């Protein structure tokens, strides 16, 4: 019923009211999502080796963005996730642009950190471009798989959906990212093992924190009274404002 005592709200009016509400938890997830993406772009400039396994330091933080993707898609649905992905893209783009400008401006004569600064921000635009393309493809596939599997399973088997969507999303992300970002920087013969290692370890990362993810999803659903099923929605990734 309306606050003035009028007739009950229609379904459309309820949906419009909900869309005008700002969820604190959604804002927190969005902030963390953007921070993880920006941090990962910087960390990707460092390569790591653990015995025969070659990795980039981005593995420390980047899988968290896929976990957030899963949580948001599970609770608020594909349309909110689509907005989150594009928001992360925009914030990442701004960071790279400002970093490139700062790298281009000559440093003070007394400053001796130019070389180290350029190593990170000089390579960052190339890494960012590859990251943007890979991120869009991988993130949207991750969200799409989560959304469709939730519908087909009736909301059951969250663990299986989270793991499978991560394998698909991370696989596409790695196949696109590493050749574009690091081709010529690392030997090409190392590329397949690097991609396989990244996908495997990121998936294991998600499995390891799955108990926490499940609890976060349950708490968020209870707190916001949301559990969206994406029935009859438009999966067009460019339909950004439709939430």
ABEGO torsion letter per residue (X at the ends): XBAAGBBBBBAAAAAAAAAABBBAAAAAAAAAAAAAAAAAAAAAABBBBBEABBBBAAAAAAAAAAAAAAAAAAAAEAAAAAAAAAAAAAAAAAAAAAAAAAAABBBBAABAAAAAAAAAAAAAAAAAAAAAAAAAAAAAAAAAAAAAAAAAAGGBGAAAAAAAAAAAAAAAAAAAAAAAAABGABBAAAAAAAAAAAAAAAAAAAAAAAAAAAAAAAAAAAAAGBBBBBBGBBABAABAABX
